[in-house]
């Protein structure tokens, strides 16, 4: 965790090498003379115009160097012409890979419309089949009525007493 | 239960309102009593106020009819009619 304030002395690096304690920003409250800030703030053009020009030149050179090192010249690259047989081979390979993926039948509907049961073939035949035959329906009704009647007739037969007094004198 | 055996029934199961298996015959398993009772209860909520429906579960080679009456759920397993 970071530390906002502590009584420990700051262990600045002795050698001036960069470690985790080196300042990234200039100390704003210190009294050290800051060359770059003062010359920009006070606009002292007369004495610093020459230095400013050289600064601009160096900055420009830096930008040019950076661009030159990171530029990719497409026109100068080797052109990879595809031989005819290689082209045909690649077409065949790609088609094989595409066909190997299981196809999802998407109709012309928009992408976000919900499509239910799209993987069931002949959905209309399944859904329009007769739901339940009348004989089965009637059989269930009568059977369940018989079951209810039978359950209602469950009785407890009292044969013996559960609690038996022992003859302890 | 014995009367239903004549019409191609392969199994019968009875469950009470809490899913306790009251009786099982044939290929029905008493482990499915809770599922059958819960299914009947849920399906009855589809049309509140109407009579308890008869549920038909169909697969390729068998059917399962479920009906709840006065809290007792009856499940009948059938093979499809060959005639």
gemmi code that builds the backbone of each chain (N, CA, C; Angstrom):
import gemmi

chains = {
    "A": [
        ("UNK", (0.859, -1.193, 0.000), (0.000, 0.000, 0.000), (0.885, 1.229, 0.000)),
        ("UNK", (0.402, 2.289, -0.506), (1.190, 3.518, -0.560), (1.200, 4.224, 0.773)),
        ("UNK", (2.083, 5.139, 0.906), (2.229, 5.867, 2.180), (2.130, 7.347, 1.883)),
        ("UNK", (1.154, 8.029, 2.517), (1.015, 9.461, 2.294), (1.994, 10.254, 3.118)),
        ("UNK", (2.181, 9.836, 4.343), (3.012, 10.655, 5.234), (3.638, 9.725, 6.242)),
        ("UNK", (4.901, 9.872, 6.476), (5.546, 9.037, 7.482), (6.665, 9.833, 8.105)),
        ("UNK", (7.099, 9.345, 9.258), (8.179, 10.031, 9.938), (9.536, 9.520, 9.502)),
        ("UNK", (9.555, 8.477, 8.667), (10.838, 7.936, 8.207), (11.487, 8.928, 7.264)),
        ("UNK", (12.822, 8.948, 7.260), (13.534, 9.793, 6.304), (13.447, 9.190, 4.930)),
        ("UNK", (13.408, 10.050, 3.942), (13.352, 9.560, 2.564), (14.687, 8.973, 2.188)),
        ("UNK", (14.657, 7.735, 1.689), (15.896, 7.080, 1.281), (16.094, 7.280, -0.199)),
        ("UNK", (16.483, 8.515, -0.571), (16.754, 8.742, -1.982), (17.996, 7.982, -2.381)),
        ("UNK", (18.046, 7.565, -3.653), (19.178, 6.749, -4.089), (20.434, 7.598, -4.076)),
        ("UNK", (21.515, 6.963, -3.646), (22.768, 7.699, -3.516), (23.383, 7.959, -4.876)),
        ("UNK", (23.319, 6.974, -5.760), (24.069, 7.083, -7.000), (23.331, 7.870, -8.062)),
        ("UNK", (22.099, 8.193, -7.806), (21.358, 8.856, -8.867), (20.731, 7.878, -9.854)),
        ("UNK", (20.859, 6.587, -9.580), (20.244, 5.641, -10.514), (18.733, 5.590, -10.262)),
        ("UNK", (18.015, 5.138, -11.238), (16.548, 5.135, -11.176), (16.083, 3.927, -10.385)),
        ("UNK", (15.381, 4.174, -9.289), (14.734, 3.064, -8.576), (13.310, 3.486, -8.272)),
        ("UNK", (12.680, 2.753, -7.332), (11.263, 3.031, -7.113), (11.053, 4.343, -6.374)),
        ("UNK", (12.120, 4.962, -5.857), (11.925, 6.164, -5.057), (12.274, 7.424, -5.825)),
        ("UNK", (12.787, 7.273, -7.063), (13.134, 8.498, -7.812), (11.873, 9.234, -8.194)),
        ("UNK", (11.974, 10.568, -8.183), (10.793, 11.366, -8.474), (10.504, 11.322, -9.958)),
        ("UNK", (9.244, 11.201, -10.286), (8.841, 11.265, -11.677), (8.562, 12.707, -12.059)),
        ("UNK", (7.933, 13.471, -11.164), (7.649, 14.872, -11.445), (8.610, 15.732, -10.642)),
        ("UNK", (8.853, 16.941, -11.149), (9.707, 17.853, -10.394), (9.010, 18.265, -9.120)),
        ("UNK", (9.783, 18.455, -8.063), (9.234, 18.849, -6.776), (8.655, 20.247, -6.910)),
        ("UNK", (7.354, 20.437, -6.713), (6.772, 21.751, -6.968), (7.100, 22.795, -5.915)),
        ("UNK", (7.478, 22.345, -4.702), (7.705, 23.339, -3.651), (9.185, 23.613, -3.435)),
        ("UNK", (10.007, 22.942, -4.197), (11.431, 23.169, -3.947), (11.847, 24.498, -4.545)),
        ("UNK", (12.976, 25.014, -4.083), (13.444, 26.330, -4.533), (14.475, 26.224, -5.637)),
        ("UNK", (14.693, 25.003, -6.142), (15.735, 24.865, -7.167), (15.316, 25.578, -8.428)),
        ("UNK", (16.285, 26.105, -9.101), (16.010, 26.891, -10.307), (15.682, 25.932, -11.446)),
        ("UNK", (14.508, 26.118, -12.075), (14.095, 25.225, -13.147), (14.211, 25.981, -14.441)),
        ("UNK", (15.095, 25.509, -15.303), (15.425, 26.275, -16.516), (14.254, 26.309, -17.469)),
        ("UNK", (13.709, 25.182, -17.775), (12.689, 25.138, -18.842), (11.430, 25.875, -18.443)),
        ("UNK", (10.990, 25.710, -17.191), (9.725, 26.333, -16.786), (9.857, 27.848, -16.806)),
        ("UNK", (10.943, 28.352, -16.294), (11.068, 29.803, -16.163), (11.139, 30.456, -17.529)),
        ("UNK", (11.846, 29.862, -18.454), (11.988, 30.525, -19.755), (10.644, 30.545, -20.470)),
        ("UNK", (9.816, 29.512, -20.300), (8.502, 29.528, -20.955), (7.540, 30.465, -20.239)),
        ("UNK", (7.618, 30.497, -18.916), (6.632, 31.287, -18.161), (6.811, 32.771, -18.416)),
        ("UNK", (8.061, 33.208, -18.311), (8.247, 34.648, -18.338), (8.422, 35.193, -19.744)),
        ("UNK", (8.484, 34.285, -20.743), (8.552, 34.736, -22.132), (9.748, 35.632, -22.422)),
        ("UNK", (10.889, 35.241, -21.898), (12.090, 36.045, -22.098), (12.680, 35.696, -23.443)),
        ("UNK", (12.188, 36.365, -24.472), (12.503, 35.898, -25.807), (13.921, 36.247, -26.240)),
        ("UNK", (14.407, 37.387, -25.803), (15.653, 37.912, -26.396), (16.809, 36.953, -26.195)),
        ("UNK", (17.044, 36.554, -24.970), (18.229, 35.752, -24.719), (18.003, 34.287, -25.033)),
        ("UNK", (16.783, 33.831, -25.107), (16.552, 32.393, -25.267), (16.040, 32.028, -26.648)),
        ("UNK", (16.040, 33.002, -27.597), (15.520, 32.646, -28.914), (16.439, 31.644, -29.595)),
        ("UNK", (17.737, 31.836, -29.440), (18.673, 30.913, -30.076), (18.548, 29.513, -29.487)),
        ("UNK", (18.515, 29.466, -28.167), (18.390, 28.153, -27.526), (17.076, 27.498, -27.892)),
        ("UNK", (16.042, 28.343, -28.075), (14.756, 27.776, -28.428), (14.806, 27.150, -29.807)),
        ("UNK", (15.502, 27.781, -30.742), (15.602, 27.240, -32.095), (16.308, 25.901, -32.090)),
        ("UNK", (17.392, 25.836, -31.343), (18.114, 24.567, -31.307), (17.274, 23.499, -30.619)),
        ("UNK", (16.511, 23.955, -29.603), (15.613, 22.985, -28.969), (14.613, 22.462, -29.975)),
        ("UNK", (14.027, 23.370, -30.778), (13.060, 22.932, -31.780), (13.705, 21.969, -32.765)),
        ("UNK", (14.930, 22.296, -33.180), (15.618, 21.426, -34.132), (15.803, 20.036, -33.541)),
        ("UNK", (16.215, 19.999, -32.288), (16.477, 18.694, -31.684), (15.187, 17.912, -31.529)),
        ("UNK", (14.115, 18.636, -31.179), (12.823, 17.933, -31.040), (12.391, 17.396, -32.390)),
        ("UNK", (12.576, 18.245, -33.451), (12.196, 17.795, -34.791), (12.998, 16.575, -35.181)),
        ("UNK", (14.311, 16.618, -34.906), (15.140, 15.456, -35.252), (14.696, 14.217, -34.500)),
        ("UNK", (14.332, 14.408, -33.260), (13.856, 13.255, -32.483), (12.613, 12.653, -33.121)),
        ("UNK", (11.688, 13.540, -33.522), (10.454, 13.033, -34.137), (10.782, 12.311, -35.432)),
        ("UNK", (11.679, 12.895, -36.240), (12.022, 12.257, -37.512), (12.658, 10.897, -37.275)),
        ("UNK", (13.535, 10.833, -36.296), (14.191, 9.542, -36.027), (13.171, 8.504, -35.588)),
        ("UNK", (12.257, 8.937, -34.724), (11.256, 7.991, -34.226), (10.366, 7.494, -35.360)),
        ("UNK", (9.978, 8.407, -36.236), (9.143, 8.002, -37.366), (9.885, 7.056, -38.289)),
        ("UNK", (11.136, 7.413, -38.568), (11.905, 6.576, -39.489), (12.116, 5.187, -38.935)),
        ("UNK", (12.247, 5.079, -37.630), (12.493, 3.751, -37.071), (11.218, 2.929, -37.014)),
        ("UNK", (10.077, 3.586, -36.939), (8.851, 2.809, -36.788), (8.044, 2.717, -38.059)),
        ("UNK", (8.546, 3.305, -39.145), (7.767, 3.293, -40.384), (7.875, 1.910, -41.040)),
        ("UNK", (6.803, 1.501, -41.683), (6.811, 0.249, -42.432), (6.507, 0.602, -43.880)),
        ("UNK", (7.446, 0.391, -44.746), (7.283, 0.756, -46.144), (6.671, -0.439, -46.870)),
        ("UNK", (5.392, -0.324, -47.150), (4.697, -1.461, -47.758), (5.123, -1.647, -49.200)),
        ("UNK", (5.370, -0.552, -49.894), (5.694, -0.663, -51.301), (7.015, -1.358, -51.541)),
        ("UNK", (7.916, -1.247, -50.578), (9.241, -1.816, -50.789), (9.321, -3.275, -50.372)),
        ("UNK", (8.234, -3.807, -49.809), (8.274, -5.199, -49.376), (8.286, -6.144, -50.576)),
        ("UNK", (8.721, -7.350, -50.350), (8.659, -8.365, -51.411), (7.212, -8.697, -51.702)),
        ("UNK", (6.886, -8.804, -52.969), (5.491, -9.133, -53.288), (5.338, -10.647, -53.303)),
        ("UNK", (4.364, -11.116, -52.509), (4.111, -12.563, -52.455), (3.032, -12.912, -53.467)),
        ("UNK", (3.453, -13.216, -54.667), (2.444, -13.620, -55.647), (2.091, -15.076, -55.392)),
        ("UNK", (0.819, -15.324, -55.492), (0.315, -16.666, -55.226), (0.261, -17.438, -56.523)),
        ("UNK", (0.905, -18.585, -56.542), (0.824, -19.404, -57.733), (-0.589, -19.927, -57.915)),
        ("UNK", (-0.893, -20.250, -59.128), (-2.256, -20.676, -59.425), (-2.610, -21.952, -58.659)),
        ("UNK", (-1.717, -22.914, -58.670), (-2.037, -24.177, -57.986), (-2.136, -23.972, -56.488)),
        ("UNK", (-1.303, -23.087, -55.974), (-1.369, -22.834, -54.530), (-2.693, -22.154, -54.180)),
        ("UNK", (-3.105, -21.253, -55.054), (-4.380, -20.577, -54.833), (-5.530, -21.578, -54.797)),
        ("UNK", (-5.562, -22.479, -55.770), (-6.632, -23.483, -55.831), (-6.584, -24.361, -54.580)),
        ("UNK", (-5.382, -24.731, -54.193), (-5.260, -25.578, -53.002), (-5.823, -24.888, -51.774)),
        ("UNK", (-5.515, -23.619, -51.667), (-6.001, -22.901, -50.494), (-7.518, -22.772, -50.509)),
        ("UNK", (-8.073, -22.530, -51.701), (-9.534, -22.441, -51.801), (-10.160, -23.744, -51.327)),
        ("UNK", (-9.587, -24.847, -51.754), (-10.150, -26.149, -51.372), (-10.041, -26.364, -49.855)),
        ("UNK", (-8.890, -26.011, -49.305), (-8.708, -26.205, -47.862), (-9.690, -25.377, -47.054)),
        ("UNK", (-9.834, -24.116, -47.450), (-10.739, -23.254, -46.690), (-12.176, -23.729, -46.809)),
        ("UNK", (-12.582, -24.176, -47.983), (-13.942, -24.682, -48.136), (-14.186, -25.908, -47.275)),
        ("UNK", (-13.179, -26.767, -47.198), (-13.324, -27.948, -46.341), (-13.528, -27.542, -44.896)),
        ("UNK", (-12.744, -26.569, -44.453), (-12.869, -26.159, -43.053), (-14.220, -25.522, -42.786)),
        ("UNK", (-14.678, -24.742, -43.737), (-15.976, -24.089, -43.533), (-17.076, -25.130, -43.496)),
        ("UNK", (-17.000, -26.116, -44.357), (-18.060, -27.119, -44.383), (-17.995, -28.047, -43.179)),
        ("UNK", (-16.852, -28.126, -42.534), (-16.747, -29.009, -41.377), (-17.475, -28.445, -40.172)),
        ("UNK", (-17.688, -27.147, -40.147), (-18.413, -26.540, -39.031), (-19.881, -26.906, -39.180)),
        ("UNK", (-20.536, -27.373, -38.079), (-21.959, -27.703, -38.220), (-22.769, -26.484, -38.608)),
        ("UNK", (-23.586, -26.658, -39.602), (-24.319, -25.522, -40.143), (-25.504, -25.182, -39.269)),
        ("UNK", (-25.681, -23.923, -39.050), (-26.865, -23.449, -38.335), (-27.788, -22.832, -39.355)),
        ("UNK", (-28.972, -23.393, -39.460), (-29.887, -22.874, -40.484), (-30.463, -21.560, -40.001)),
        ("UNK", (-29.992, -20.477, -40.553), (-30.577, -19.188, -40.186), (-31.418, -18.693, -41.351)),
        ("UNK", (-32.621, -18.334, -41.056), (-33.488, -17.833, -42.116), (-33.173, -16.365, -42.357)),
        ("UNK", (-34.029, -15.708, -43.124), (-33.748, -14.316, -43.440), (-34.079, -13.368, -42.303)),
        ("UNK", (-34.512, -13.917, -41.203), (-34.895, -13.046, -40.115), (-33.689, -12.287, -39.582)),
        ("UNK", (-33.957, -11.183, -38.934), (-32.869, -10.407, -38.366), (-32.206, -11.176, -37.238)),
        ("UNK", (-31.015, -10.766, -36.939), (-30.190, -11.576, -36.050), (-30.750, -11.670, -34.644)),
        ("UNK", (-31.386, -10.590, -34.168), (-31.759, -10.592, -32.766), (-33.148, -11.153, -32.539)),
        ("UNK", (-33.837, -11.554, -33.620), (-35.152, -12.153, -33.408), (-34.984, -13.565, -32.872)),
        ("UNK", (-35.830, -13.919, -31.899), (-35.710, -15.218, -31.273), (-36.244, -16.283, -32.210)),
        ("UNK", (-35.482, -17.345, -32.417), (-35.946, -18.450, -33.245), (-36.076, -19.671, -32.351)),
        ("UNK", (-37.298, -20.096, -32.123), (-37.529, -21.240, -31.263), (-37.594, -22.503, -32.090)),
        ("UNK", (-37.117, -23.569, -31.526), (-37.236, -24.907, -32.120), (-36.621, -24.989, -33.512)),
        ("UNK", (-35.568, -24.225, -33.769), (-35.013, -24.254, -35.116), (-34.249, -25.530, -35.395)),
        ("UNK", (-33.893, -26.273, -34.326), (-33.125, -27.489, -34.552), (-34.012, -28.719, -34.617)),
        ("UNK", (-35.316, -28.572, -34.449), (-36.226, -29.716, -34.541), (-36.742, -29.808, -35.961)),
        ("UNK", (-36.469, -30.928, -36.645), (-36.982, -31.031, -38.018), (-38.477, -31.283, -38.024)),
        ("UNK", (-39.172, -30.756, -38.978), (-40.618, -30.970, -39.135), (-41.373, -30.613, -37.871)),
        ("UNK", (-41.142, -29.380, -37.431), (-41.777, -28.964, -36.177), (-43.288, -29.002, -36.278)),
        ("UNK", (-43.806, -28.611, -37.455), (-45.261, -28.524, -37.556), (-45.902, -29.904, -37.445)),
        ("UNK", (-45.179, -30.930, -37.881), (-45.751, -32.271, -37.782), (-45.819, -32.724, -36.316)),
        ("UNK", (-44.789, -32.390, -35.571), (-44.780, -32.796, -34.163), (-45.857, -32.034, -33.399)),
        ("UNK", (-45.944, -30.738, -33.662), (-46.869, -29.922, -32.870), (-48.317, -30.167, -33.254)),
        ("UNK", (-48.584, -30.581, -34.461), (-49.970, -30.766, -34.866), (-50.447, -32.190, -34.627)),
        ("UNK", (-49.578, -33.054, -34.120), (-50.028, -34.408, -33.800), (-51.048, -34.351, -32.680)),
        ("UNK", (-51.887, -35.386, -32.630), (-52.931, -35.368, -31.628), (-52.319, -35.452, -30.237)),
        ("UNK", (-52.714, -34.597, -29.333), (-52.030, -34.546, -28.041), (-52.260, -35.791, -27.187)),
        ("UNK", (-53.516, -36.157, -27.017), (-53.780, -37.327, -26.183), (-55.085, -37.942, -26.684)),
        ("UNK", (-55.101, -39.237, -26.725), (-56.332, -39.867, -27.229), (-57.395, -39.791, -26.149)),
        ("UNK", (-58.630, -39.773, -26.608), (-59.735, -39.640, -25.663), (-59.809, -40.847, -24.727)),
        ("UNK", (-59.466, -42.010, -25.249), (-59.496, -43.213, -24.415), (-58.491, -43.103, -23.274)),
        ("UNK", (-57.302, -42.635, -23.619), (-56.287, -42.468, -22.569), (-56.738, -41.440, -21.540)),
        ("UNK", (-57.320, -40.376, -22.031), (-57.759, -39.303, -21.134), (-58.806, -39.835, -20.153)),
        ("UNK", (-59.800, -40.518, -20.705), (-60.847, -41.051, -19.833), (-60.298, -42.090, -18.873)),
        ("UNK", (-59.358, -42.886, -19.374), (-58.745, -43.899, -18.508), (-58.050, -43.256, -17.326)),
        ("UNK", (-57.339, -42.161, -17.583), (-56.629, -41.482, -16.494), (-57.615, -40.916, -15.487)),
        ("UNK", (-58.689, -40.326, -16.005), (-59.650, -39.702, -15.090), (-60.249, -40.748, -14.166)),
        ("UNK", (-60.723, -41.858, -14.760), (-61.360, -42.879, -13.924), (-60.357, -43.535, -12.992)),
        ("UNK", (-59.141, -43.786, -13.498), (-58.150, -44.430, -12.646), (-57.795, -43.549, -11.451)),
        ("UNK", (-57.637, -42.249, -11.685), (-57.272, -41.380, -10.562), (-58.419, -41.274, -9.561)),
        ("UNK", (-59.653, -41.324, -10.059), (-60.780, -41.302, -9.124), (-60.780, -42.555, -8.269)),
        ("UNK", (-60.487, -43.696, -8.890), (-60.432, -44.939, -8.120), (-59.321, -44.888, -7.081)),
        ("UNK", (-58.196, -44.311, -7.476), (-57.071, -44.234, -6.540), (-57.427, -43.369, -5.346)),
        ("UNK", (-58.080, -42.251, -5.621), (-58.464, -41.352, -4.516), (-59.430, -42.065, -3.577)),
        ("UNK", (-60.373, -42.800, -4.176), (-61.330, -43.536, -3.343), (-60.621, -44.597, -2.513)),
        ("UNK", (-59.654, -45.260, -3.114), (-58.939, -46.314, -2.390), (-58.124, -45.740, -1.247)),
        ("UNK", (-57.480, -44.617, -1.500), (-56.656, -43.999, -0.438), (-57.546, -43.537, 0.706)),
        ("UNK", (-58.743, -43.098, 0.370), (-59.649, -42.630, 1.420), (-60.117, -43.767, 2.307)),
        ("UNK", (-60.001, -44.994, 1.811), (-60.465, -46.122, 2.603), (-59.369, -46.717, 3.462)),
        ("UNK", (-58.232, -46.119, 3.452), (-57.147, -46.625, 4.305), (-57.532, -46.368, 5.753)),
        ("UNK", (-57.542, -47.430, 6.542), (-57.919, -47.323, 7.948), (-56.814, -47.951, 8.786)),
        ("UNK", (-56.804, -47.518, 9.986), (-55.881, -48.146, 10.943), (-56.674, -49.175, 11.731)),
        ("UNK", (-56.220, -50.390, 11.716), (-56.910, -51.435, 12.474), (-56.307, -51.503, 13.863)),
        ("UNK", (-57.187, -51.253, 14.815), (-56.703, -51.253, 16.190), (-56.735, -52.685, 16.698)),
        ("UNK", (-55.584, -53.299, 16.830), (-55.535, -54.673, 17.313), (-55.116, -54.741, 18.765)),
        ("UNK", (-54.047, -54.029, 19.081), (-53.553, -54.079, 20.464), (-53.319, -52.656, 20.927)),
        ("UNK", (-53.279, -52.500, 22.221), (-52.928, -51.194, 22.754), (-51.452, -50.934, 22.514)),
        ("UNK", (-51.166, -49.680, 22.242), (-49.767, -49.333, 22.055), (-49.058, -49.200, 23.395)),
        ("UNK", (-49.781, -48.630, 24.349), (-49.187, -48.417, 25.669), (-49.724, -49.501, 26.589)),
        ("UNK", (-48.826, -50.315, 27.100), (-49.238, -51.439, 27.949), (-48.715, -51.178, 29.358)),
        ("UNK", (-49.610, -51.171, 30.322), (-49.094, -50.960, 31.705), (-48.481, -52.248, 32.246)),
        ("UNK", (-47.261, -52.124, 32.696), (-46.623, -53.287, 33.306), (-47.099, -53.418, 34.746)),
        ("UNK", (-47.215, -54.654, 35.193), (-47.715, -54.852, 36.561), (-46.580, -54.763, 37.564)),
        ("UNK", (-46.240, -53.550, 37.910), (-45.174, -53.372, 38.898), (-45.833, -53.058, 40.229)),
        ("UNK", (-45.679, -53.887, 41.169), (-46.379, -53.647, 42.453), (-45.750, -52.460, 43.177)),
    ],
    "B": [
        ("UNK", (-55.095, -50.550, -9.960), (-53.872, -50.670, -10.780), (-53.980, -51.899, -11.680)),
        ("UNK", (-54.594, -52.959, -11.164), (-54.649, -54.195, -11.942), (-55.535, -54.015, -13.168)),
        ("UNK", (-56.585, -53.191, -13.043), (-57.471, -52.999, -14.171), (-56.804, -52.303, -15.345)),
        ("UNK", (-55.820, -51.492, -15.071), (-55.184, -50.747, -16.141), (-54.189, -51.584, -16.920)),
        ("UNK", (-53.831, -52.768, -16.456), (-52.819, -53.567, -17.133), (-53.271, -54.044, -18.500)),
        ("UNK", (-54.551, -54.059, -18.767), (-55.020, -54.686, -19.995), (-54.808, -53.802, -21.210)),
        ("UNK", (-54.583, -52.543, -21.052), (-54.540, -51.647, -22.206), (-53.117, -51.260, -22.574)),
        ("UNK", (-52.120, -52.112, -22.407), (-50.755, -51.812, -22.818), (-49.992, -50.989, -21.819)),
        ("UNK", (-50.430, -51.006, -20.591), (-49.755, -50.231, -19.564), (-48.561, -51.026, -19.045)),
        ("UNK", (-47.414, -50.359, -18.942), (-46.210, -51.054, -18.470), (-45.817, -50.679, -17.058)),
        ("UNK", (-46.435, -49.649, -16.509), (-46.069, -49.283, -15.145), (-47.044, -48.266, -14.604)),
        ("UNK", (-47.202, -48.271, -13.286), (-48.100, -47.338, -12.613), (-47.409, -46.834, -11.359)),
        ("UNK", (-47.662, -45.572, -11.024), (-47.072, -44.999, -9.810), (-48.084, -44.055, -9.181)),
        ("UNK", (-48.191, -44.124, -7.859), (-49.052, -43.202, -7.120), (-48.220, -42.418, -6.129)),
        ("UNK", (-48.479, -41.126, -6.074), (-47.755, -40.284, -5.126), (-48.746, -39.375, -4.426)),
        ("UNK", (-48.427, -39.012, -3.201), (-49.315, -38.101, -2.484), (-48.890, -36.657, -2.743)),
        ("UNK", (-49.536, -35.731, -2.036), (-49.318, -34.327, -2.378), (-47.905, -33.860, -2.045)),
        ("UNK", (-47.195, -34.616, -1.218), (-45.820, -34.218, -0.899), (-44.780, -34.995, -1.695)),
        ("UNK", (-45.234, -35.839, -2.614), (-44.281, -36.607, -3.391), (-43.928, -37.948, -2.805)),
        ("UNK", (-44.566, -38.323, -1.701), (-44.309, -39.643, -1.126), (-44.931, -40.711, -2.012)),
        ("UNK", (-44.176, -41.763, -2.267), (-44.669, -42.812, -3.155), (-45.650, -43.695, -2.383)),
        ("UNK", (-46.880, -43.767, -2.853), (-47.887, -44.586, -2.194), (-47.905, -46.004, -2.734)),
        ("UNK", (-47.498, -46.161, -3.971), (-47.499, -47.501, -4.556), (-46.898, -47.448, -5.939)),
        ("UNK", (-46.283, -48.530, -6.352), (-45.652, -48.574, -7.668), (-45.788, -49.984, -8.214)),
        ("UNK", (-46.042, -50.098, -9.492), (-46.173, -51.397, -10.156), (-45.481, -51.316, -11.503)),
        ("UNK", (-44.916, -52.402, -11.917), (-44.346, -52.480, -13.256), (-43.025, -51.750, -13.356)),
        ("UNK", (-42.807, -51.126, -14.488), (-41.491, -50.538, -14.734), (-41.345, -49.171, -14.074)),
        ("UNK", (-42.397, -48.687, -13.426), (-42.278, -47.397, -12.741), (-41.354, -47.533, -11.543)),
        ("UNK", (-40.635, -46.471, -11.257), (-39.691, -46.485, -10.133), (-40.187, -45.547, -9.054)),
        ("UNK", (-40.051, -45.976, -7.802), (-40.536, -45.113, -6.724), (-39.671, -43.877, -6.541)),
        ("UNK", (-38.513, -43.849, -7.168), (-37.662, -42.662, -7.052), (-38.226, -41.486, -7.837)),
        ("UNK", (-39.135, -41.746, -8.770), (-39.667, -40.653, -9.581), (-40.958, -40.081, -9.023)),
        ("UNK", (-41.341, -40.521, -7.810), (-42.614, -40.042, -7.274), (-42.561, -38.545, -7.003)),
        ("UNK", (-41.421, -38.062, -6.490), (-41.306, -36.636, -6.207), (-41.392, -35.804, -7.472)),
        ("UNK", (-40.705, -36.282, -8.521), (-40.732, -35.550, -9.784), (-42.133, -35.497, -10.356)),
        ("UNK", (-42.822, -36.625, -10.304), (-44.165, -36.687, -10.884), (-45.101, -35.754, -10.140)),
        ("UNK", (-45.014, -35.767, -8.810), (-45.904, -34.912, -8.031), (-45.594, -33.434, -8.271)),
        ("UNK", (-44.309, -33.098, -8.331), (-43.935, -31.701, -8.549), (-44.360, -31.236, -9.937)),
        ("UNK", (-44.219, -32.119, -10.910), (-44.621, -31.769, -12.274), (-46.104, -31.485, -12.345)),
        ("UNK", (-46.905, -32.368, -11.704), (-48.353, -32.164, -11.733), (-48.731, -30.850, -11.063)),
        ("UNK", (-48.005, -30.527, -9.995), (-48.325, -29.284, -9.283), (-47.997, -28.067, -10.143)),
        ("UNK", (-46.866, -28.109, -10.799), (-46.468, -26.957, -11.615), (-47.378, -26.770, -12.803)),
        ("UNK", (-47.715, -27.882, -13.466), (-48.545, -27.775, -14.666), (-49.935, -27.268, -14.310)),
        ("UNK", (-50.414, -27.607, -13.111), (-51.732, -27.110, -12.707), (-51.736, -25.602, -12.593)),
        ("UNK", (-50.559, -24.996, -12.406), (-50.505, -23.538, -12.289), (-50.628, -22.846, -13.639)),
        ("UNK", (-50.534, -23.593, -14.727), (-50.606, -22.956, -16.035), (-51.957, -22.315, -16.263)),
        ("UNK", (-53.011, -23.003, -15.825), (-54.353, -22.443, -15.948), (-55.001, -22.467, -14.591)),
        ("UNK", (-54.753, -21.445, -13.815), (-55.324, -21.463, -12.467), (-56.839, -21.365, -12.514)),
        ("UNK", (-57.475, -22.138, -11.687), (-58.926, -22.118, -11.628), (-59.570, -23.233, -12.412)),
        ("UNK", (-58.839, -23.815, -13.364), (-59.464, -24.904, -14.127), (-59.098, -26.227, -13.479)),
        ("UNK", (-59.689, -27.295, -13.975), (-59.452, -28.609, -13.388), (-58.015, -29.030, -13.623)),
        ("UNK", (-57.535, -29.953, -12.779), (-56.167, -30.441, -12.936), (-56.011, -31.123, -14.292)),
        ("UNK", (-54.975, -30.782, -15.034), (-54.843, -31.330, -16.380), (-54.239, -32.728, -16.374)),
        ("UNK", (-54.392, -33.394, -17.491), (-53.714, -34.672, -17.714), (-52.473, -34.368, -18.544)),
        ("UNK", (-51.326, -34.765, -18.043), (-50.045, -34.475, -18.689), (-49.620, -35.696, -19.472)),
        ("UNK", (-49.216, -35.507, -20.713), (-48.722, -36.614, -21.522), (-47.283, -36.312, -21.891)),
        ("UNK", (-46.357, -37.154, -21.463), (-44.960, -37.062, -21.857), (-44.694, -38.156, -22.874)),
        ("UNK", (-44.242, -37.750, -24.058), (-44.046, -38.719, -25.133), (-42.588, -38.847, -25.482)),
        ("UNK", (-42.138, -40.059, -25.662), (-40.836, -40.267, -26.267), (-41.040, -41.192, -27.461)),
        ("UNK", (-39.942, -41.645, -28.044), (-40.070, -42.468, -29.248), (-40.789, -43.774, -28.969)),
        ("UNK", (-40.539, -44.379, -27.808), (-41.076, -45.724, -27.597), (-41.933, -45.847, -26.356)),
        ("UNK", (-42.276, -44.774, -25.693), (-43.139, -44.915, -24.518), (-43.831, -43.596, -24.233)),
        ("UNK", (-44.876, -43.700, -23.422), (-45.620, -42.522, -23.011), (-45.783, -42.557, -21.501)),
        ("UNK", (-45.920, -41.374, -20.932), (-46.175, -41.292, -19.496), (-47.321, -40.316, -19.292)),
        ("UNK", (-48.417, -40.824, -18.714), (-49.582, -39.981, -18.450), (-49.620, -39.665, -16.967)),
        ("UNK", (-49.808, -38.404, -16.645), (-49.799, -37.976, -15.245), (-51.075, -37.191, -14.995)),
        ("UNK", (-51.743, -37.526, -13.890), (-52.952, -36.807, -13.551), (-53.044, -36.701, -12.045)),
        ("UNK", (-53.412, -35.528, -11.574), (-53.532, -35.301, -10.132), (-55.001, -35.101, -9.802)),
        ("UNK", (-55.462, -35.745, -8.766), (-56.854, -35.659, -8.368), (-56.900, -35.638, -6.857)),
        ("UNK", (-57.403, -34.531, -6.315), (-57.540, -34.395, -4.864), (-56.223, -34.675, -4.158)),
        ("UNK", (-55.141, -34.168, -4.726), (-53.861, -34.307, -4.061), (-53.118, -35.581, -4.369)),
        ("UNK", (-53.771, -36.602, -4.899), (-53.093, -37.860, -5.224), (-52.711, -37.800, -6.703)),
        ("UNK", (-51.425, -37.967, -6.987), (-50.939, -37.924, -8.364), (-50.750, -39.343, -8.863)),
        ("UNK", (-51.293, -39.603, -10.040), (-51.199, -40.928, -10.648), (-50.396, -40.811, -11.926)),
        ("UNK", (-49.410, -41.671, -12.082), (-48.596, -41.698, -13.300), (-48.736, -43.078, -13.925)),
        ("UNK", (-49.049, -43.110, -15.218), (-49.242, -44.372, -15.936), (-48.267, -44.407, -17.095)),
        ("UNK", (-47.443, -45.445, -17.149), (-46.470, -45.604, -18.220), (-47.052, -46.553, -19.259)),
        ("UNK", (-47.017, -46.139, -20.515), (-47.621, -46.945, -21.576), (-46.655, -47.083, -22.731)),
        ("UNK", (-46.821, -48.181, -23.447), (-46.185, -48.270, -24.761), (-47.191, -47.773, -25.784)),
        ("UNK", (-46.728, -47.210, -26.884), (-47.702, -46.656, -27.837), (-48.613, -47.740, -28.392)),
        ("UNK", (-49.837, -47.362, -28.735), (-50.809, -48.297, -29.261), (-50.298, -48.875, -30.579)),
        ("UNK", (-50.304, -50.156, -30.698), (-49.815, -50.769, -31.930), (-50.935, -50.908, -32.960)),
        ("UNK", (-52.179, -50.923, -32.456), (-53.259, -51.084, -33.421), (-53.537, -49.792, -34.175)),
    ],
}
model = gemmi.Model(1)
for chain_id, residues in chains.items():
    chain = gemmi.Chain(chain_id)
    for i, (resn, *xyz) in enumerate(residues, 1):
        res = gemmi.Residue()
        res.name, res.seqid = resn, gemmi.SeqId(i, " ")
        for name, pos in zip(("N", "CA", "C"), xyz):
            atom = gemmi.Atom()
            atom.name, atom.element = name, gemmi.Element(name[0])
            atom.pos, atom.b_iso = gemmi.Position(*pos), 0.0
            res.add_atom(atom)
        chain.add_residue(res)
    model.add_chain(chain)
structure = gemmi.Structure()
structure.add_model(model)
structure.setup_entities()
